[in-house]
């Protein structure tokens, strides 16, 4: 498990029931923007989770998988 130093985004992700694959995607994208700044990294992951924008894409992907499995 990652050591959280500034913003406990993992706790927020758990409370929001963010799927692991979605969290990993957010972490990867934010790490590309802030590779050397841990505080900014954690802050922006937290902001991305709280924005709930990820839910729109996640729900769309679920619908696409359901349609393609028919």
ChimeraX attribute file (.defattr): number of C-alpha atoms within 10 A of each C-alpha:
attribute: neighborCount
match mode: 1-to-1
recipient: residues
	/A:1	4
	/A:2	5
	/A:3	7
	/A:4	12
	/A:5	9
	/A:6	12
	/A:7	17
	/A:8	14
	/A:9	20
	/A:10	19
	/A:11	11
	/A:12	14
	/A:13	18
	/A:14	12
	/A:15	9
	/A:16	12
	/A:17	10
	/A:18	18
	/A:19	12
	/A:20	11
	/A:21	10
	/A:22	16
	/A:23	19
	/A:24	12
	/A:25	12
	/A:26	17
	/A:27	17
	/A:28	15
	/A:29	14
	/A:30	18
	/A:31	18
	/A:32	10
	/A:33	12
	/A:34	15
	/A:35	12
	/A:36	10
	/A:37	10
	/A:38	15
	/A:39	13
	/A:40	17
	/A:41	22
	/A:42	22
	/A:43	16
	/A:44	21
	/A:45	23
	/A:46	20
	/A:47	12
	/A:48	17
	/A:49	21
	/A:50	14
	/A:51	10
	/A:52	12
	/A:53	10
	/A:54	16
	/A:55	14
	/A:56	9
	/A:57	12
	/A:58	15
	/A:59	11
	/A:60	11
	/A:61	12
	/A:62	11
	/A:63	12
	/A:64	11
	/A:65	11
	/A:66	10
	/A:67	9
	/A:68	8
	/A:69	7
	/A:70	5
